[in-house]
């Protein structure tokens, strides 16, 4: 299969701080990856590289067959869907939900004087319906609940029909009901063979939707383990990643982690 993302010995430094160190990672067409690690492990920085928004200090990063540093990132970025809290903060609170999704066709936030074709209008409507928020199309983005905002952001990230979709902690800040609704929506996306390659960043194994195929465990900017999720997601690997003894349980295609304490 074709690589949509190929990182070779990527290191990111900011001043004297090393955020990612000698990281090699490949994502292929059809893959559904989860990236898991502690706060400060480098997960968000990794997505900044994967989305073409940050260049490696050393090493090479190839996105959709184009090498960063030797391609026009402004032409590359529309081919990559990206949803994150930082991006959501740039969406005007007075923007209608329909326009939040529609403006992704031009890769902008905030509608101005650009015009859209009927095919764009239809795609935006279809995406809102797919994520259960079509009834919110005329609402202002700033009036939505956190769960509604998350679903609208994912619909927006798919507007340009990307070849790679990056989701940075989409369940952060959601209550239990909102989290479960979102996990269900992502599971449907993962099982749809028409979906692009997916990369989901999270802190919690409970947020891993069924249908995701691979796992990258990050620890202190390095790859602690990577590969098929059935092989990599073990109590031993999880304990090593988070520096705490953990027990891992699985039921109905979902995982749960708990601190492991010896019975006395």
N, C-alpha and C positions, 0 to 999 in steps of 0.2 A: 504494500500500500504506500501511498504518497505521504511524505512528512508534511504536516502543516506548520510544525514548530520544531526547530532543531537548535538546541543550545549546546555549545561545546566549550567546556572549561570557562564558563562565564563567571567573572568576578566583578562586583560592584563595590567601589570604595567612595566614601564621602569624608574627605579630610583624612583623619587617622583611623576612621571606623570602617571596618569591612562588613558589608551587609549581606552579600552573597559571595561565596568563595568556591572557585573551581567547580561550578555546577554544570553538569551535562545532563540533558533531558530531551527526549523526543516525544512528540505527540503526532499520531498518524490520523488519517481520515477515518472517521467512524469511532474513534476513541472517545470515552467519557472518563475524564480524569478528575479525581479529588486531590487537592493539596491540603495537607493537614500539618499543623505545628503550633508551637506556643506563640504567645505574643512576642514580637521581635525576632521571630525566626527567619523573616525575609519573604513572607508570602506575598504581601502587597507589592513589594519591590519586584518580585518575580513577575507578577502580572503587568507591572509597568514596562518591563522589558518585552514580555510576550505581546503586548498591545502596540509596540513601537513607540512608546512614550518616553523611554529611557534607553540609552545606549550603554553597553558594557564598558567598564573601565579596561578590561582585557577579556580575551576570548572572543568567540563569534556567536552571533544570534541570527538565524535565518527564519523568516516568517513568510509562510505561503510561497516558498521558493525564492524569496528576495532577502539578500543579506543587509542587515542594518549597517548604515555607513556607506552603502553603495547603491541606495535606492531612494526614491522620493517617498518619505513616510506619509506625506499628505495624500498620496494616491493609495498607499498601502492601508492606512487606518480604516477607511470605509469598508474594507473587506473583513474587518475584525469587529465583532460585536463585543461591547464592553459595558458592564453594569457595576457601579461601585457607589459607595456613599459620597465620595468626593465629587463624582460626576453629578449625582442627584442634587448636591448642594448648589450646582450652577444652573439648575433648571428654575426659571422664574416661577415664584409661587402663584402668580396670576395667570399662568399659561393654562389653557384648557388641556385636559387629558388627551384629547384627539391630537392637538398640536404638539404635545410632548412626544408622541410617537411619530407623527408625521415629519417633524423637523429632522429626525434622524436620517431621512433620505438625502439631506444635504450635509449631514454631519455637523449640525449646529444645534445650539440650545437657545430657544426664544425665537418665535416667528417674527419676521420683519416684512420685507416686500417680495420675498421669493414666491413663486407660483408652483403649484403641484398638479400633476396629471391625475386623471380619474383612477388610473391604475394604482397610484400612490395612496389615494383616498381609500380605495377598496382594501389594499393590503393593510393599512393602519386599522381599519375597522375589523378585518379578519383577525388580526393579532390581538386586539383588545378582547374580542369574543373568545379567542382561544385561551386566554388567561382569566376569563371570568370577570372582566371589568368593562364590558361594552356599555353597560348602563351608566357608567361614570364619564362617558365621552365628553359631555359638556361641563363637567365639574372643573373647578380650578385645582391644579395639582396641589397647592398648599393646603387645601381643605381635606385631603384624603387621610385615611388612617395609615399607619406605618405599613401594615400588610398590603393595603391597596397600592401604596406608592411603590412597594417592591415589585408587585406584579406588573405595574405600568412600566417600570424601568426595564424589566426583562422583555416585555413586548417591544419597547423602544429599541433594545439592543439587537432585535431580530429584524428590524425594519429594512435594513440594507441587504437582507439575504446573505449574511456573512458566511465565510468559509471556516471561521473559528469564533467560538463564543466564550468569553471570559466573564465569570461571575465572582465578584469579590465579596465574600461574606453576605450573601443575599438574605440570610435569615437573622442577621444581627438586629437586635432590638425588637424582635417580634415576640408576642405572647405565644402560649402553647398552641392555641387554635390557629393563629396566623402562621406559625412555623409549619404546622402539619398541612395546611392548605398549600403553602409554597412548596414543601417537599413533594406533595402529590403532583403539583404542576410540573416540577422539574423531572419527576419520574416519567411522566407522559412524554416530556421532551426527549429524555434519554432513550426511551424505547422507540421513538419515531425515527425510522431509518433515513428520513429526509433531513433530519436535523444536522447541523454542522458538528464538527469536533467540539467537545465541551470541556471546559476546565472550571471546576468549582472550588473556591477557597473557603475553608471553614476552620473553626477551632474544635468542633464537636462531632464525634462519630454519629451521634443521634441525628445529625442533619444530613447524613449521606442518603440520597434518594436511591431506591431500587433502580437497577439498570445501569449504574455507573460501573465501569469495567476495570479501571486502573487507579492506583494510589501512589502519590509521592509524599513521603514523610520528610519534612524539613526540620533540621535541628541546628540552630546557631549558624544559619546561612549555608549549610551543607545538606546534601541529600543523604538522609540517614538510611532510607530504603525506598525502592521504587519498583513497580511492576504490576502484574495482575492483582486486583484487589483481594481475591480469594487467597492469594499466597502472602501478600504483604501485610494485610490487616490482621495482626496477631497481638495477643496480650503482651508478648515479649517486645515486639517492635514498638508498640504504643507506649509501654512503660519506659523504654529507652528514649523515645522522642520527647516525652513530657517529664522525665526524671522523677517519676513517682510510680510505685508498684500499682498496676491496674489489672482489673479483671474485665474481660471482654465477653459480652453475651450477644446472642443473635436470635431473633424471633421474627417470623413473617417477613423476612428479607431486610430487616432493619437491625442496626447494631446499637449497643449501649455499653458504656464504660463506667466502671466504678472503682474507687480505691480498694485495693486488696489488703485486707487485714487478717492476720492469722487468728484463728479462733483459739482462745485460751480458757 
